[in-house]
């Protein structure tokens, strides 16, 4: 018989040593999918080798759902949802300290956060029946009965206001805010928490936002661990049971991110040892058919670390920056394509120009055969590291679930990489990027 303290100690050992790994030998990943009567979508990968379960519950309640005047609402709602549960029937209220102690006693964890597209809640627990039952019950309470305590929120809001003031003294924050506004314009992807929007958010607003979006019929639930389909179905039903069991009406359709009509250039004076340089524009949606061509191409351009073109030209050949990168952020809408670097203020103009030149050449000509082969080898060779633990595998399964990708997506990922050609990359980059219409932000450089 496992005592709670014994189980909790063992959970800590497993979590610390990372033993909850899938078999390193390559095999097809058997993702099961079904829809519950509530409308919840469930995706399961049984992984019985270790008595561990990871669960991700996602809702269309990310920051793209924020009202413009209350930017930050989704993130703050997700955070406050984890800071206590209210009393319901015989179950007593638990403040944030008591809730934290309860999870520590179980050797399990549960928490929420919000990204641009989704609000997500993650549960991790060992699967011994006497432990998993208690962890599931506590997670169901936290998901379905968050306290949204007004007194606690007043304290949290004061802390956040102080943090916002402090962040405004950092050049990276100033650059990021200016860049987001330049790339996204009025689209919700560009909304940012400010002291003004923070002041307009109350616990009543959080409760209303939560009750409208966090519903079983809107849930996408991904599970990886030592449970079978029947156990997973029962567990998901219990996790969602304390949420309102109401029918879902369609959420408002949001506009796509508008392409930039012309280039923009902001040079913001800032007393800092390093200039922050950002260059970019809206990129592509996650559903773009050229996803793999853009992924491989960006690895060559600036996403592959020391072997990338940007690193070679900006850092290695000219010593203009210790690091330089490029990246896409595809989501339900076109996330930003970004080139970023830090350099001495007196070198900012030169470093920016080199980055622009590298980008323009890459878009116009595409990669070389040697670059393409190296990128494929790196990406395909590193694929096993993307799924070498329950947590990493869960992230990939949740990505499949959220973006409605084929259930065998992971099985074919390496061969999709291998299929990409030089022509595919060149064509995709010409279609997606317009170097002559980029937004540029330099903070700390010479005006």
N, C-alpha and C positions, 0 to 999 in steps of 0.2 A: 504493500500500500504506500503510495507516494504522499508524503506530507507536503503542505503548501511551501514551507521553507525549503525542503529538499528540492522540490520542483523548481522553485524560484532560483535557487543557487545553480541548479543545472542549466536553467535558461540563460543565466548570466555567462556561464562557461561557454555554451554553444554560441551565443551572440558574440562574445569576445574573440573566440577563436575562428569564427566564420565557418563552422563545420556543416552548416545547413546548405551544402552544395549539391548540385545535380551531378550526375555521372559525367565525367570529363570526356568519355568516349562519345563520338558523334552519333546521334540517333534522332529520328523524327520526334518532334515535340507534340504530344497528343493533346491539343486544345479542344476541350468540350465546350459547347455553347448551347444555352437554352434560355427561354423567356418564362419568367414566373407569372402567375395569374395577376399579380399587381402591375405587371409591365416591366419589372426590373430585368435587365439583361445580365446574364451570369456567364462568366468565362472561367473555366477550371483547367488547371494542369495538375493532376495527381503526382506527388513526389514523395513516395512513402519511405525513402531511405532514412530520413531523420524525422523525429516526432516534432515537427515545427510547421506552423501555418502562417503565411503572410496573406493579408487581404487588403485590397484597394477598392474603395467605394467612391465613384466619381459622379458629379452632377454638373449640368450646364449652368454653373453659378460662379464663373470666374469674373475677373475684373471687367471683361467686355460687357457685363451686365450692370456695371455701376452707372448710376445717374451722374451726369457731368458735374453737377454741383456737389456730389458726395463721392468724388473719386477716392478710392481706398476702401469703400464699404465692404466689398467681397473679402478682401484680405483681413480686415478687422473683424468681420463676422466669423470667419473661420478660426481666427485666433481666440476670440472671446468664447466661442462654442466649447473650447477645451478647458475653460477655467471655472469649472463647477457645474453641478447638476441640481435641479430643483427637486423638492420633495414631491412625490406622487404616491398617493395611497400609503401603504406601510413603509415604502422606501424613503429613508431620510434624505434630506438635502446634504450635498457634499460640496464644500468650497474647494478652491483650486489646490490648497494644501492637502486636504483630506483625499481628494481625487488622486493626486500624485502619489500619496502614500499607499492608496489602494492598488494602484498599478504596480508599484514597487513590490508590494507584498505578493502579488501574483507572478512577478517576474515577467510581466507582459507589458505591452505599450499600445497606446491608441492616441492619435492626434490628427489634426486637420490643418490644411493650408489651402491657399488659392493661387492659381496662376492666371494668365490672361484668359484662358478658355474655360477652365474647370475648377470647381472646389472639390478637393479630395480628402478622404479620411483613411488612415492606414492602421490596421490592426496586426500585431505580431504576438503570437502565443505558442507555447508548446501545446501538443495535442493530446496529452494525457486527459482522459475524460473528466476527472475531478478538477482539473485546471482550466481546460478549454471552456467548459460550461460557465464557470464564473467569469472568465475574461469576456466571453460573448455577451453575457448578461450585462456586465458593466459597460461594455462598448455600446450596447443597445440603448442603455440609459443616457450615455453621453451624447450619442447621435440624436436621440429622440427627445431628450428633456434637458437641453442646455439651460443654464440659469440666466445668462445675460444679466448679471447683477449690476444694477445702476451705480452703486457705491464703488464697486471695483472698477467700473468703466471710467468713472471720474478720475481715479488715481492713474489708470492706464493712459487716459487721454493727456494728462499733464506730463507723463513720462514721454509719450510720443511727441508732444509739442516741443519738448526740450531736445529730443533726438533729431527732429526736423531742423531745428535751428542750428544744431551742431553739424548736421550733414551739409547744410548750405555753406559751411566754411571750407568744404573739401572740393577741390577742382574736379574730381571724378564725378561727383554728384551734379555739379553745375553743368558739366559736359553732357552727362547722360540725359538730364532733363531737357536741355536745349536740343539734343539730337532727336529724342523721342518726339518732341513737338514738331521739328522740321520734317521728320519722315512720315509721321502718322496724321499730322494736321488735327482735324476735329474727330477722327475715328477713336472709339473707346480704347483701342490698343495704346493710344498715346496719353490716356488719362493718368494723372499722377497725384498721389496724396500730398496735400499741402496743409499748412496751418489753417487756411480758410476752409477747405473741404473737411478737415478733421473736426472743426468746430461745429459743423452742420450734421454730424453723425451722432445719433442717440441710440440707446439700447432698443427703443421702440422701432427705429429704422432697421436695426439688425434683426430683430424678431420678425419683422414683416418680410425682409429680404429672405431670411432663412425659411420661413414657412411657405413662401411662394415658389422656392426653387428646390429645396431639399425634401423631395418626396419619393416614395418607393417607385412610382411610375416613371420617374426621371433618372433612376439609379442605373449605373453601369458598374457591375461588381466583378472584380478579377481576383482569383484565388490560386495560390501555388502552395502545395504542401501535402501533408500526410492525411488527406481526407478523400473519400470517394464521392461520387456524384450525389448520392442520397444524403450523406452527411453535409456536403457543401450546400445543397438546396435548403436543408433544414436550418443550417447556420445563417444563411443569407436571410431567410424568412424571419428568424429571430432578431437579427441585426436591424432590420427595417420595420419591425412590428410596432415600435413606439412612435414612428412618424405618422402624420395624418394619412389615413387610408382613403385618399380622395382621387378622383379621376383627374388626369392632367389635361389642361388646355394648352395649345401651342404657345410657346414663348415668342415674343416679338422677333421678327427677322431683322438682323442687323446688316447694314451696308458693308460692302467690301472696302478694303483700304484703297484709296484712290492713288493712282500712279502720280509721280511728281511731274508737273508741267514744265519745270525748268530747274536749273541748278540754283542752289543757295549757298551762302558762305557767311558764317558767323565767326568773328574773332573776338573773344571775350577776355579782357584784361584780368589777370589774376596773379597775385604774388605767390608763386610756387616754384619749387626747384625743378619740377618737370611739367612740360606742357602736355595736356591731354588732347589727342587728335582722333577724331571720329569722322568717317566718311561712309555714306551709304544711301539706301533708298528702300522702298518696299520690295520684298523678294517674291516668294511664291507660297501658295497654300500647301498643306501637307498632302492633299489629294492630287497634286500636280503629277501628270504622267511621266514627267522627266525627273522624278525625285532622285533616282539612282545616278543619273548623269550629273545632276547638280551636286549630289553628295560627293561623288568621286572627284568632280571638277574642283569643288571648294577645298577638298583635301590637298590637291595639288597647289592651288592658289595660295591658301593661307591657313588651312585648317589642319595641316599635317605636321605642325611643329617645325623642327629644325630643317626638315627636308623640303619645306614649301618654298615657292618662288618669292613670296614677300619676305620671308626670313633671309633667304639668300641675298636678295637685292638690297634690302633696307639694313639688315643687321650685319650679315657676314661680309659683304663687299664694301659697305660704306660706314659701318659702325654708328648708324644714326639712332638706333634704338636697341635696348636689350631684348625686347620681345615685340612682335607684331603678329597680328592674326586677322583672319577673315572668317565670317560665319553667316549662315542663314538661320532664321528662327521661324520655320513654317508652322502654322497652326490652322485653326478653322478659317482664318483670314491670312492674308499675306504678311508674314512677319518680316522684320527688317533684315536686309543684308547689311552687314557692318564690317568695315575694316577699322581696326583700332590699334593705336600704339601710343607710347609715351616717349618723350625725348626732351633734350635740353631746349629751353625756349628759343635760343638763337638758332637751333637746327630744325624747328618745327616746319617752316616753309619748305625747306629742302626735303625733309622726310615725307611730308605730304605729297610733294610733287613726284617723288620716286614711287610712292604707293599708287598714285593715280596712273603713272606711266605703266607700271606693271599690270594693273587692272585692265587698262585700255588694250594692251598687247594681248593679254590672255583672252579677253572677250573677242577680239578681232581674229586671233589665230588659233586659239585652243591650246591644248597641251602637246608636248612631244610624245613620241611613242615610248621613250625611256621613262618619262614622268608618269605616263599612264600605267605602265607595267609595275613600277614601284608602288604607286598608290593602290593598285589592285592587290598586290601581294601584302601590303601593310593592312589594308582593311579586311580582306578575306582571312588573312592569317591571324588577325586579332579578334575574329568573330567569337571564338569560344570564350574570350574574356568578357564579352557582353552578356553572357548568360550563365556565368559560372557560380551563381548563388541563387537561392530562392528570391532574394530581394531584387536582383538584377533581372531575373527571368520574369518576375512579377511586373516590373516596369515595362518590359517588352510586351507582355500579354495585355497590360492595360493600354498600351499604345495601339495594339491591334484592335482592342475592343472600342476604344474611343474614336478611332479613325476609320472604323468599319473596314479594316484590311482583311484579306483572306486568312482563314485559320491556319493555313500552311505557309504563311508569310515568312516565318523564321526558318522553315525548312529550306526555302529557296533563296534566302538572303545572299549567301556567298555566290551562287550562280548568277543572280541579278547583277552583282558587282562585276563578275567576269564578263558579262555580256556588253558592258558599256564600251563604246568605241570613242576614238578621238572626235569623229564627226558628231556623235551624240552630244558630247560635252560642248563642242563649239556651237552647235545649233541651239542647245538649251540656254547657254549663257548669252548668246545674241538676243534670244527672245525675252529673257527675264531681266537682264541688266542693261541700263543705258548710262554708260560712264559720263556722258555729257550732261546728265540731269541729276547728278548726285547732290545730296546735302552734305555740307562740310561744316564741322564745328571744331574750333581750336580754342582751348582754354589754357591761358598761361603763356602763350606765345606772344611775339611782338605783333602789334596790330598792323 
